[in-house]
Amino acid sequence: MKQPFVPLSHVLLWLSVALCIACAPEPEPAASETAAAVVPHPNLDGLGAFIEASFPDWNVPGLAVAVVVDDRLVFAEGFGVKQIGRPDRIDAATLFQIGSVAKSFGAAAIGALVDDGLASFDDPVVQHLPWFELAEPDRAAKITLRDLLAHRSGIPEDYYPALEVIGARAVAERARRLENFAPYGDHRYSNLGYGLLSLVVEAATGETWGEWLDDRLLSPLGMDSTHPSPYGVWASRFVAPTFLGTAPAGAVSIADAPEQNVAMPHGFDRDGARRVLPWQSYDNMQAAGSVASNVLDLADWLRMHLDEGRLDGVTVLQPETLAELHAEQVDAPGYFLFADNPQSSYAMGWGVGSFAGHRYVSHGGGIFGFPAYVALLPEADAGVAVLVNGSMWTPYYPHQEIAAFVFARLLDLPDRDVHAEAMHATEAIHAQVEQALAAQAAMRNPDSPPSHPLERYAGAYANTFGETLTVSATDEALRLAFSAPGSFSGDLEPLAGDTFLLHYDGGDGQAFSRSPATFSDSGAGTGLELDLGNLGLYRRSVD
């Protein structure tokens, strides 16, 4: 799934054993397929050299960058490789998944409904989805499309709707069992909320969300390389079908998509080395993070947003609708390292802050192994898109320092060593992570073994949604897995007593790599329970 950026407080709960990062190859920019379309800006003559010099410190296999100024593409280049161990260079046309950057597409899809008279931003969700229910009926009745777009419905942030393969409607129907809501009107980031918006589009148009996105936005804009789903790029066996899942085919390589110009995402294995990940499906919550694109198409997306919904004479959104999407709706935490102050807001599909006294509109995307970031500085008529193919602990710091470099040059600001600032902040985060990892390591207690022989824990466990996982045992280890190919699975390592450390087969090997799993006797002869924390509570049937 995405995923949005996971704040450090969450990262430290989802600890990884992997902090060492494999050495990346020298960046050597790839030859762009669109060199003739680029009109260089004199203020940005040093951008390529800045990226090349900073690249080794970012410890990622590769990235692609595009910059637009005054409705022109002024920079579009790739750096590094598509996949470690292979020579294939990234260029400006290389496809990446963009994670929650897709929320700007989801918001624009709703904006198109508004323009076409099929919805209004202040429609209650139940007007379009009358079957939608929550444990708090009054809340379900008053949540509007605007609330979902601004993440102010209060629907929980850390809701993992399925570790098995289920459809978008089934995910949304499970919301009726959710707890831990935020107060209505307060900002709480919710992928599930954007998943509901996908269903609103389908109810209002009779098309799938992806079809509507293609027909109403992507095709008119000529964004032919952008796909609403990873399945538009890959055969299904090469895509992880669930959050924290794995590809049914096993290991995946760019060699499995020989006719596609694709980058592979990279995470970490348990030994701390970079490993290649499969692309991830987010099709059961599409508007939250399922889109794949390249920086060339994203440059056009940014141009459209900077020109009041138009691109090269084609209008896809009315100016007032586009302005509404960019208008602040709710106070929200900001994570732009170079912001003027920590005060920030969320609009609809975009975050809003300030840089050097100018309005700064941006969004990040954190699908596994593919951190992505786009930013607009409307007063300078400029935008930046940065796509990376390696997971990292920091919240888009390489992306943000590139954006800060670009915008500072365009604004003729005094020289500022944004790379040094970003690396200093990165070192501070890594130090905190190291401390937390050490604390977790200290929790291991070999003198407190499991209460039972390992085979006693084996069996089928089900959660309240009816999803069933199986725990299997050998003489030395436990393993957990759902049944469908590619669904969530992992190994259970004894930690202390009946608490194990669940190592995910999927995930990024960092913030999403492992978490505690605790077995307990549910009492009254009802069998064992398995508490996976944020991943749910499962109960084994009576022996």
Secondary structure, DSSP 8 states (H G I E B T S, - for coil): ---S---HHHHTTS--S------------B--TTGGG----GGGTTHHHHHHHHHHHH--SEEEEEEEETTEEEEEEEEEBSSTTS--B--TT-BEE-GGGGHHHHHHHHHHHHHTTS--TT-BHHHH-TT---SSHHHHHH-BHHHHHTT-S---SS----SS---HHHHHHGGGG------TTS----HHHHHHHHHHHHHHHSS-HHHHHIIIIIHHHT-TT-BSSGGGTS-GGGEE-STT---TTSS--GGGSTTS-B---EEE-TTS-EEE--EE--GGGHHHH--EE-HHHHHHHHHHHHTTTEETTEESS-HHHHHHHHS--EE-----TT-SSS--EE-SSSEEEEETTEEEEEEEEEETTEEEEEEEEGGGTEEEEEEESS--SSSSHHHHHHHHHHHHHHTT-----HHHHHHHHHHHHHHHHHHHHHHHHTT--TTS--SS-GGGG-EEEE-TT--EEEEEE-SS-EEEEESSTTS-EEEEEEEETTEEEEEESSS-SSSSSEEEEEEEE-STT--EEEE-GGG-EEEE---
